[in-house]
Amino acid sequence: MAEFWEASFIENQRMWGFEPADSAILAKDFFLEHNVKDILIPGIGYGRNAKIFLDNGIDVTGIEISKTAIDLARQSDLNINIYHGSVNDMPFDDKVYDGIFCYALLHLLSKAERSKFIEACYNQLKPEGYMIFTTISKDAPMFGKGKQLDKDYFEIMDGLKMFFYDAESIEEEFGKYGLMEISEIIEPHKNAENKPPFKFLMIKCQK
């Protein structure tokens, strides 16, 4: 997966623009309401979702698999601690956080990787801390496209594998990690308004 994302960021640079995802805006509001002071963002990319938290007084630490994405974040003056590596290698430090925000990463992992990643995130939460994941839904237009690898798991293009979630699979994977709420969110392509929006699922947990 590292090669795929490194090549993507080299070729497409800031491919999602600079506006934060709607999920990040909602997560920011939720974290402020619950007095969250510091968060971890696995898969921080070039930081488009980090700034809204920083602008609202929430400290951010990132994890990113692509060195090019980290370089792009630095060029945008994102001067925070970003660990270069795969979320499969978490934890990168022994810190625990008030919150974790993970956008559009979870569904890129295999079943074993997802299980390990969710547990690793939960382990880096303070008691009563919150974690929020936004992940692709079975209602997304790519569902069923490409080569089927497993139930609801497809290689939709060369090197890009996706698991498509529904409420049942979320309950199965998050049930023992303080699952609070599942909600649907329609995410527009803010830098490409002619593209149809994607249906995502937003998962909230509390330790």
N, C-alpha and C positions, 0 to 999 in steps of 0.2 A: 504493500500500500504506500510505503514511503516514496517509491519511485513514481507512482502515479501522481501523487500530490505535488511532489517536487517539480515534475514536468508540467503539471497544470499551472502552478504559480509562475514558473519561468515563462510559459507561453502567454498566459492570460493576466498575469500581474494581479491587480485589484479587481478581480472578476465579478465581485458582487457590489461594487461601488463602495461608498462611505457611509450610507445611511444604515443605522442599526436595524436589525430585523424587528418586526412587531413583537416577537417573543421576548427579545431583550428588553424592550420598553416595558412590557408587562412584568417581566421578572424584576426589573429595577423598581417598579412601583411596589411589588410584593416585598422585596428585600427591605426597602425603606420603611414600609409599614411594620415590618417585624424586626426592625433595629439591627439588621445585618450590616456589619462593618467591614468585613473582608471576605472575598470570594476567590475561588479557584475556577478558571475557565479552561477545561481540557479542549484542545482543538481550537485554540484562539485565532488561528489564521494570521492575517495581517492586522487584526485588532478592531475590525469595524464594530463589533459588539461590545468591546471593552470600554470605549470612550464614554458611553452613556452612564456606566457605573461610576467611573472615575469622576465625571462631571458632577455627580451627586454624592461625592464624599465617600464612596465605597472603594477600599483598596482592592486591587486585582493582581493575581498571580496567574500566569498562563502556562500551558503546555502545548507545544506545536511540533509536528513531525517534519515540517518543511523548513529547511534553513532559509530558503528564498522568502517564504512568508514572514519569517522573523525579521529578515533584513528589510522587507517592505514596511513592517510595523515600526522599525527603528527610523526609517526615512520619514514616517509620519509623526515622529517625536513621541512615540509610545515608549516611554522610559520606565518600564516596569520589569519585574523579574519574569522571564519566559524561559522555561526549561525546554531544551531542544531534544525531542525524543517521542517515542510512541506511548500512547496511553496504556498499551499492554505492559509497559515497564513501570507503571505507577506502583508505589509512591516515589517521587523524586526528592521529597524532603519529609521530615517528621512533623511538619506543621499540621494543625487542624484548623479548619475554617468555619466561619459562621454560615457560609453558603457555597454552593457549587452551581454553576450555570453551564450547561452543555447543549450547544445548538447544532443540530444536523450532523452529528458524529456517530451516535449510538448505532444507527441502522447500517453503518458501513462495516460493522464488525461481525465476525462469525458468532455462532451461539456460545461457544466456549469463551471467546473474547468478551462478549457482552456480559456474561455472568461474572467474569473476573473484574471487568471494568466497573460494573455497578457496585460490586462489593468494595473495590478499592476506593471509589468515591465516597461511599458510606463511611468507610473507615477513616477518611480524612475530614469528616464532619465533627464539629463540637457537639456535645450532648444538646439536644433540642435544635440543632442546626437544620438547615433546609437544603435540599438539592432539587433542581429543576432541569429536566431534559426536554428538548423539543426534537421529535423524531418523525420520520415519514410514516404516513398512514396508508393502509391498503386502498384508500380512496384516491390516492395519487395517480396521475395519468400513466406513470411508468410501471405500475403494478402488472405483473404477468408478462412483461416484455423481456426479451433476451432468453438466456439459457437458465432453466430452473435448476437450482443446486440442492434445494431442500424445501420443506413447506414454507411458503411465503418468502423465500430467499432466492434471488435471481442475480445473475451476472448481466446487468442491463447494457453494458458495453465492455469492451476489452479492458480488464483491470479494475472495473467498478462493479462491486457486488453490493447489493442492498437487501436488507431484511425489512419487510413491510409489517408494521404493527397494527393490531386492533386491541380492543379492551381486554380480550381474553389473554393475549400474549403479554400485555403489560401487567395484568394481575399475576400471571405466572412468574414473570421475571422480577417484579418489584414488590410482590406481596409481603416478603419478609423484611423489606427495607423501609417500613414506615410510610407506605403509599397513602397519600391523602386525597388526591384528586387527579382525574384525567379529564382534559378538556380539548376540544377541537379548535384549531386556529388556522385561518387561511392566510398564508404568507405570500404577499405580492412580490414580484421581482422589481425592486425599486429602481434598479438601473436599466431595466428592460421591460417597460410597461406593456409591450406587445406580447410578452410571454404570458401564458395562463398561470394564475397563482397555484401554488401547491397546497394540498391539505396536509397539515401536520397535526400531531397529537402532542399536547403539553402535559408532562407528568410531574407532579409535585410530591415530594416525600419529606417527612420530618424524622429525624433520629430520636 
